[in-house]
Amino acid sequence: MKTEFKRNERDAKFFNNKRADKHDDKSGEKKERKNVNKSVKIIPLGGLEQIGMNITAIEYEDTIIVIDCGLAFPEEDMLGIDLVIPDVAYLKENASKVKGLVVTHGHEDHIGAIPYVEKEINMPIYATKLTVGLIENKLREHNLLNVVKRKVVSYGQTINLGCFRIEFIRSNHSIADAAGLAIYTPAGILVHTGDFKVDFTPVFGETIDLQRYAELGKKGVLALMADSTNVERPGFTPSEKKVGRTFDNLFAENKNNRLIIATFASNVDRVQQIINSADKYGRKVVIEGRSMVNVINTAAELGFIQIPDNTLIEIEQIKNYPDEQIVLITTGSQGENMAALSRIAASIHNKVSIKPGDTVILSSSPIPGNEKAINKVINELEMKGAKVIFQDTHVSGHACQEELKLIYSLTKPKYAIPVHGEYRHLKRHAELAVEMGVDKENVVIMSNGNVLELSEQKAKVVGNVTSQGILVDGLGVGDVGNIVLRDRQHLSQNGLIIVVVTLEKHSNLLVAGPDIVSRGFVYVRESENLMEECHDVVEDALSDCLNRNITDWGKIKTAIKDDLGEFLWKRTKRNPMILPIITEV
């Protein structure tokens, strides 16, 4: 009762301080209603019509707060790209308004872009204990640890950023210390669930604070921004502890085999349950994979994972124990090329090799688009004699339909703004919101870059800002764009022909060449006749240009490309990239 009284008193004070008029009303609720003409802007810069790269700006007059700052992994046609991060041009243009970054939890699609964005806009970061620990790992890698301010926020605690007050609400997800947000704005209360599920038997910590969501619903929620990832699935998401029981059974069934278990590095609760089963069955645990080691070390230091003494061993010590006493926890459950499991499967890992009789458990569900890579790894493992298990070894960290309905029934929002999902997820979420009593015209399906103006009277998209992803390739950020990607796709599909010609400096007479080099088009030694014909075509194109006294290298190159391209299409029905190079002596 005392806690509830304090919260209500605090909320009343906030709205009293922020009201526009200074009339001395006695009721805090009346003062709150004075703000019905005020509108707040919601600007998603990522996370909509896609999985990943979650980032949203909330703006009112001279205050902007940013919720999450994640990355996305490249699609199949993004050749050579490592990561995709959000374009924060709008935030850079309004840097003086940006008061802080509020982070809901520590998954890559919510924190992965922070170092890149902090280099552009130095924002203080507010998050729960484990989330801050994981963010600090990233800042340390980019030498930003002493540059960026961080503040650890506890559940139930509020922070004031400009004219906003943000409250952290205890939540459940597939990583510990996840939070939902209540954002008190001059226009009303916005509730952002973050990624969540309702887990009544969590591995670590307490259950989601449904009571607080109900209290917010009684106060009046202007808009609910809720996770859409699992909205197509009926029922409830199973508890994480269900996977723990599955692990116990698998450990019992494979007593004589070495166990290799791949899961997401950030799923600390999953790793905890594997360690629990290993301890129960007397096995030593090896953690392998850079991201896995970093996350587990951070979680252990902060008390979010309990590892019994003498359970962990270094990977070099595997040879000192029989196979039946070893369990290896590793990355690579999504078939990533450079992840530990993929390297083990391909026999290029320098410390672990697959043996006949090994049992490999994939404890994750495939991210859409990764199915081929995962199947390739499974086939490689099976061919080396391993038994691969991937059924019933994973539960989602996202809410299914009944959990979303529960949040709607507790918060009773005026507006529904589905977030975190592809368009089909957002559309189904919109239908669910209407089923739960939200007026159809008050459900807003947004796209990245939309500027939604929200008030008691209306919710309307009033503009757009830049929101395309920025591609990261190695150390280059943003230097690879659509033109470079198009060239890469062209090269990957059709190959390259380089034509080298040497002309005399003043007379423009042909001194050497044309020499023709083929890469990825045909194997030259088996296509000598074709190469000779190409040589003749280029020679004719050059002669024609020189006979007409064309000295502009650009025109000469165009003529070579056009004539050779036309010839190759007629002869091979292929369209390689043609790169003429002219030098003069």
Order of alpha helices (4+ residues) and beta strands (2+ residues): alpha-alpha-beta-beta-beta-beta-alpha-beta-alpha-alpha-beta-alpha-beta-beta-beta-beta-beta-alpha-beta-alpha-beta-alpha-beta-alpha-beta-alpha-beta-alpha-beta-alpha-beta-alpha-beta-beta-beta-beta-alpha-beta-beta-alpha-alpha-beta
